[in-house]
Amino acid sequence: MLESVIDIRGLDGSERAKVAAREEAPQRWSVDDIVGLFELPFSDLMHRAQTVHRENFDPNGVQVSTLLSIKTGGCSEDCGYCPQAARYHTDVEKQDLMQLEEVLEAARAAKENGASRFCMGAAWRSPKQRDLEPVLKMIQEVKAMGLETCATLGMLKEGQAEQLKDAGLDYYNHNLDTAPEYYGDVITTRTYQDRLDTLERVREQDINVCCGGIIGMGESRNQRAGLLAQLANMERPPESVPINLLTQVEGTPLYGIDELDPFEFVRTIAAARITMPQSFVRLSAGRQSMHEGIQALCFLAGANSIFYGEKLLTTGNPEAVADKQLFGKLGIHPL
């Protein structure tokens, strides 16, 4: 719908400033607005997403990250999708925090394979200070290699984001997972507000935010739209938005749930691109189960970031060689 153009010639200085502020403010997206995007004919949605993508990014460039699980399993949370929860019986073996040199060796390999960002994930509800101190050293050393640094360590307490910033952290990942109204069906051991509080602490330290969600957990289309509305309407949308397809792991509560139609996942990528035009939209977990054609449609829909390597925390991910081959077929280059 076209909006009327305001003639500012007759306005005084303060009125002109108010008009300018309104024009510069990011668009507010209602859930109904985003559902409307999902309901567009597929070709129309793809055209709109690709247009937005080209207005803001190199259409053939994809940012490449590698994610390493530096501490695996034994988490006290009850996230219904996660094989690292101590209460679920899965094949994930608990592993203590990795040694510094092991992490640096993995970071060197990631850089050699073309990754520009190295992400370190630890299965903690919230890190204690004694947990955080060795991670700070890892961040400093990885940063010194010339890689961007990212961490996902759970909820942060007061002062911890500041320590991460001082160590050189570029991005902090903390996903909202799903829409507020569906969240309690998936997780009960921490609240939605807990997640928002951690994101606020990260923002206060001017660390870039990596925040997205998981699609295919039994949520409705309206709830998928609700997740995107939460992200897009943040005062400053996340710089990086990972869109994960649920990877079902036997032993977790969501194992055996009906699988999401792949075109619905592509539509979610496109809606994320349109609603967050200047964010990197990451094609994240679940890529191993996607045919190359579906991945290509995701890139066409505006995905311009991937995780690259053999594992994504504890579940499989396409190997770097396969990703390079796909990039070659599509004419994509790493950013």
C-alpha atoms as one frame of an Amber mdcrd trajectory, in Angstrom:
protein
   0.000   0.000   0.000   1.386   3.419  -0.970   1.639   6.006   1.787   0.955
   9.680   1.175   4.023  11.889   0.829   4.300  14.620   3.465   5.119  18.091
   2.117   7.596  19.447   4.679   8.020  22.870   3.089   5.447  24.468   5.372
   6.716  22.870   8.589   8.945  24.530  11.150  12.274  23.027  12.241  10.964
  20.846  15.058   8.132  19.477  12.947  10.551  18.655  10.137  12.767  16.822
  12.619   9.811  14.719  13.795   8.953  13.772  10.211  12.580  12.872   9.484
  12.749  10.707  12.619   9.607   8.828  11.569  11.022   8.236   8.094  14.335
   6.934   9.490  12.734   4.643  12.090  12.795   0.948  11.137   9.528  -0.504
   9.914   7.419  -2.190  12.569   6.198  -5.594  11.443   3.007  -7.085  12.817
   2.538 -10.839  12.896  -0.268 -10.430  10.350   2.091  -8.508   8.051   4.577
 -11.357   8.127   1.900 -14.030   7.686   0.944 -12.058   4.570   4.472 -12.538
   3.256   4.284 -16.287   3.875   1.012 -16.434   1.947   2.336 -14.754  -1.204
   2.658 -16.940  -4.296   6.087 -18.558  -4.080   7.547 -16.764  -7.103   6.288
 -13.386  -5.847   7.788 -13.969  -2.405  11.117 -15.027  -3.899  11.197 -12.000
  -6.205  10.521  -9.630  -3.328  13.138 -11.276  -1.096  15.741 -11.285  -3.860
  15.049  -7.619  -4.600  15.572  -6.678  -0.937  18.685  -8.843  -0.820  20.252
  -7.142  -3.850  19.499  -3.705  -2.428  21.541  -4.480   0.691  24.140  -7.169
  -0.092  26.335  -8.725  -2.731  23.801 -11.218  -4.137  26.463 -13.882  -4.728
  28.456 -13.470  -1.517  27.999 -15.711   1.523  29.653 -15.221   4.903  31.188
 -18.448   6.207  31.442 -19.379   9.888  32.648 -22.482  11.709  31.103 -23.571
  15.016  32.989 -25.658  17.557  31.472 -27.226  20.672  34.097 -26.376  23.284
  32.117 -27.976  26.130  29.565 -30.647  25.293  26.600 -32.168  27.115  25.536
 -32.196  30.748  23.325 -29.120  30.454  20.675 -28.669  33.153  18.120 -27.108
  30.771  15.133 -28.962  29.302  15.104 -27.548  25.736  12.991 -30.111  23.904
  15.176 -30.126  20.809  18.591 -30.417  22.447  20.573 -33.665  22.804  22.970
 -31.945  25.214  20.388 -31.794  28.022  21.508 -34.073  30.862  17.955 -35.307
  31.445  17.586 -36.848  27.967  19.048 -40.196  26.933  20.903 -39.501  23.683
  24.186 -40.579  22.122  25.875 -37.302  23.062  28.734 -37.923  25.454  29.513
 -35.322  28.071  32.866 -33.652  27.464  34.630 -31.145  29.664  35.841 -27.775
  28.405  38.424 -28.215  25.667  42.015 -27.180  26.177  43.179 -23.934  24.600
  45.507 -25.532  22.044  42.755 -27.896  20.831  40.501 -24.913  20.179  43.245
 -22.987  18.397  44.013 -25.974  16.186  40.351 -26.109  15.139  40.334 -22.350
  14.521  43.417 -22.605  12.284  41.754 -25.366  10.259  38.576 -23.294   9.946
  40.534 -20.324   8.630  42.384 -22.510   6.125  39.013 -23.768   4.858  37.802
 -20.224   4.239  35.857 -19.394   7.405  35.927 -15.743   8.416  34.275 -16.237
  11.810  34.932 -18.834  14.492  32.127 -19.581  16.920  32.604 -21.352  20.243
  29.652 -23.003  21.938  29.461 -24.363  25.482  26.534 -26.288  26.973  26.000
 -24.198  30.084  22.803 -22.765  31.489  24.921 -19.810  32.564  28.722 -19.769
  32.892  30.316 -19.396  36.303  33.290 -17.070  36.543  35.694 -20.016  36.689
  34.099 -21.296  33.463  34.358 -17.952  31.724  38.029 -17.226  32.358  39.507
 -19.911  30.034  36.963 -18.957  27.351  38.171 -15.349  27.500  41.669 -16.592
  26.684  40.306 -18.620  23.755  38.576 -15.526  22.391  41.755 -13.453  22.665
  43.858 -16.055  20.864  41.337 -16.732  18.074  40.929 -13.003  17.534  44.716
 -12.704  17.214  44.553 -15.127  14.264  42.542 -12.585  12.299  39.207 -14.376
  12.668  35.996 -12.796  13.885  34.973 -14.340  17.193  31.558 -15.536  18.331
  30.458 -17.336  21.485  27.314 -18.996  22.750  27.610 -19.773  26.461  24.057
 -19.515  27.796  22.637 -16.735  29.924  25.043 -13.994  30.958  25.147 -12.406
  34.399  25.951  -8.778  35.128  29.515  -7.968  34.151  30.106 -11.030  31.982
  29.285  -9.357  28.668  31.773  -6.628  29.572  34.495  -9.244  30.089  33.677
 -10.823  26.735  33.870  -7.427  25.046  37.246  -6.714  26.644  38.543 -10.081
  25.385  37.660  -9.094  21.822  34.363 -10.904  21.238  32.671  -9.746  18.041
  29.361 -11.663  18.235  27.306 -13.307  20.960  24.770 -15.933  19.954  21.643
 -16.344  22.060  18.574 -17.528  20.168  14.961 -16.778  21.019  14.147 -20.197
  19.520  10.467 -19.553  18.759   7.556 -17.168  19.284   6.723 -16.136  22.878
   3.392 -17.969  22.869   4.969 -21.282  21.822   8.120 -21.015  23.911   6.680
 -22.741  26.989   5.851 -25.828  24.894   9.556 -26.272  24.150  11.438 -24.959
  27.209  10.450 -24.527  30.867  13.787 -24.069  32.652  14.337 -20.496  31.497
  11.899 -17.803  30.415  11.645 -15.724  27.289  12.522 -12.694  29.391  15.711
 -14.446  30.557  16.779 -14.608  26.935  15.887 -10.976  26.289  17.828  -9.909
  29.389  20.994 -11.603  28.112  20.576  -9.943  24.719  20.212  -6.574  26.428
  23.451  -7.116  28.360  25.215  -7.967  25.102  23.840  -4.859  23.378  24.880
  -2.620  26.270  28.489  -3.633  25.552  28.068  -2.994  21.817  28.750  -6.627
  20.952  27.074  -7.758  17.743  24.028  -9.953  18.306  23.526 -13.328  16.646
  19.930 -14.327  17.360  17.401 -16.441  15.524  15.350 -19.538  16.082  14.481
 -23.112  15.207  11.835 -23.945  12.624   9.905 -27.217  12.476   9.294 -27.816
  16.197   5.563 -28.186  15.698   4.858 -24.463  15.687   2.208 -22.944  13.422
   2.893 -20.568  10.551   1.577 -17.736  12.728   4.127 -18.690  15.370   6.926
 -18.750  12.804   5.806 -15.262  11.834   5.715 -14.349  15.539   9.375 -15.301
  15.952  10.375 -13.131  12.982   8.312 -10.233  14.348  10.173 -10.477  17.666
  13.513 -10.311  15.869  12.647  -7.679  13.280  11.049  -5.320  15.806  14.025
  -5.200  18.132  15.306  -1.648  18.590  18.336  -2.839  16.641  17.677  -6.101
  14.775  20.346  -8.805  15.137  23.336  -8.424  12.863  23.189 -12.177  12.281
  19.964 -14.213  12.203  20.442 -18.000  12.204  17.410 -19.869  10.899  17.732
 -23.472  12.061  15.717 -26.407  10.789  15.034 -28.807  13.643  17.454 -31.728
  13.572  15.570 -34.531  15.268  17.677 -36.523  17.717  16.406 -39.748  19.229
  15.901 -39.389  22.961  14.751 -35.768  22.859  11.061 -34.856  23.313  10.756
 -33.493  19.769  12.043 -36.658  18.153   9.423 -38.107  15.795   7.520 -34.856
  15.259   6.139 -34.278  11.743   8.849 -32.880   9.508   8.445 -29.399   8.069
   7.757 -29.021   4.367  11.021 -27.730   2.837   9.240 -24.976   0.924   7.899
 -23.621   4.217  11.496 -23.379   5.393  12.447 -21.462   2.230   9.497 -19.141
   2.831  10.796 -18.517   6.352  14.215 -17.546   4.970  12.564 -15.170   2.492
  10.388 -13.566   5.171  13.451 -13.106   7.388  15.295 -11.388   4.544  12.413
  -9.008   3.823  11.779  -8.095   7.459  15.477  -7.735   8.361  16.996  -6.346
   5.161  20.396  -5.427   6.614  20.949  -8.544   8.733  22.932 -11.570   7.647
  20.439 -14.437   7.438  22.210 -17.688   8.235  21.209 -21.015   6.768  22.114
 -22.898   9.900  21.339 -26.286  11.497  19.511 -28.835   9.379  21.417 -28.257
   6.149  22.612 -31.871   6.168  19.053 -33.002   5.475  18.492 -30.495   2.664
  18.862 -31.329  -1.012  21.194 -28.998  -2.891  18.165 -27.591  -4.724  16.519
 -26.496  -1.468  19.764 -24.920  -0.281  19.982 -23.059  -3.606  16.445 -21.734
  -3.110  17.420 -20.575   0.390  20.333 -18.588  -1.054  17.980 -17.162  -3.695
  15.570 -16.221  -0.883  18.273 -14.154   0.810  20.310 -16.481   3.008  23.853
 -15.129   2.939  25.640 -16.895   5.775  26.302 -20.545   6.617  28.010 -22.720
   9.184  30.667 -24.768   7.521  32.389 -27.917   8.698  31.585 -31.477   9.669
  29.606 -30.769  12.846  27.248 -28.118  14.133  27.728 -28.535  17.901  26.623
 -32.186  18.182  24.741 -32.851  14.911  26.069 -33.348  11.405  26.705 -30.547
   8.920  27.752 -30.720   5.247  31.493 -31.056   4.929  33.544 -28.102   3.747
  34.400 -29.825   0.439  30.718 -30.354  -0.366  29.983 -26.735   0.452  32.762
 -25.550  -1.844  31.366 -27.710  -4.637  27.880 -26.275  -4.128  29.268 -22.739
  -4.097  30.988 -23.509  -7.408  27.755 -24.755  -8.984  25.894 -21.638  -7.862
  28.634 -19.088  -8.550  28.776 -18.118  -4.870  31.925 -16.777  -3.265  32.748
 -16.562   0.464  32.723 -13.081   1.959
